[in-house]
Amino acid sequence: MMPIMSGYEALKKIREMEKSRKEKSTTIIMVTAMSSKDDILDCANLGIQGYIIKPFKHTEISSQILSYYQKKS
């Protein structure tokens, strides 16, 4: 868990800031120990591009980043 706020709270704050600034959506890949379907759906509803459950292989992160940017281009 993050010390000041949870990753989910940080995700919500990022999305709120984007609305007030009318910025394009920030690419977010969650890396978390939270693995319930509700956790994943809550994050998906806030527009994440990826969700990796700990423990993970480092190649999973690079794979998801590359996959997202290939779709975008």
C-alpha positions in Angstrom: 0.0 0.0 0.0 1.2 3.5 -0.7 1.9 5.6 2.4 -0.3 8.7 1.8 -3.2 7.4 -0.3 -4.1 4.2 -2.0 -3.4 3.7 -5.7 -7.1 3.8 -6.4 -7.4 7.2 -4.7 -4.4 8.4 -6.7 -6.1 7.2 -9.9 -9.3 9.0 -9.0 -7.4 12.2 -8.3 -5.6 12.0 -11.7 -8.9 11.5 -13.5 -10.5 14.4 -11.6 -7.5 16.7 -12.5 -7.8 15.8 -16.1 -11.5 16.8 -16.2 -10.8 20.2 -14.7 -7.9 20.8 -17.1 -9.6 19.3 -20.1 -6.4 17.3 -20.8 -6.2 14.1 -22.8 -6.4 10.9 -20.8 -3.2 9.9 -19.0 -2.1 6.3 -19.7 -2.3 4.4 -16.4 -1.3 0.8 -15.8 -2.1 -0.3 -12.3 0.4 -2.5 -10.5 -1.2 -3.8 -7.3 -1.7 -6.7 -4.9 -5.5 -6.0 -5.1 -6.8 -8.8 -7.2 -10.6 -9.0 -6.7 -12.9 -8.5 -9.6 -14.4 -5.5 -7.9 -11.0 -3.9 -7.6 -10.3 -4.4 -11.3 -13.7 -3.2 -12.4 -13.5 -0.1 -10.2 -10.2 0.8 -11.9 -11.5 -0.1 -15.3 -14.4 2.3 -14.8 -11.9 5.1 -14.3 -10.2 4.3 -17.6 -7.0 2.4 -16.9 -5.1 0.9 -19.8 -3.7 -2.1 -17.9 -3.8 -4.0 -14.6 -1.0 -6.1 -13.3 -1.4 -8.1 -10.1 1.6 -8.6 -7.8 3.8 -10.6 -7.8 4.6 -9.9 -11.4 7.4 -10.4 -13.9 9.0 -7.2 -15.1 8.4 -8.2 -18.7 4.6 -7.8 -18.0 5.0 -4.1 -17.5 7.0 -3.5 -20.6 4.7 -5.8 -22.6 1.6 -3.8 -21.5 3.2 -0.5 -22.3 4.3 -1.6 -25.7 0.9 -3.1 -26.4 -0.9 0.2 -25.5 1.4 2.3 -27.7 1.1 0.0 -30.6 -2.7 0.3 -30.4 -2.5 4.1 -30.2 -0.3 4.5 -33.3 
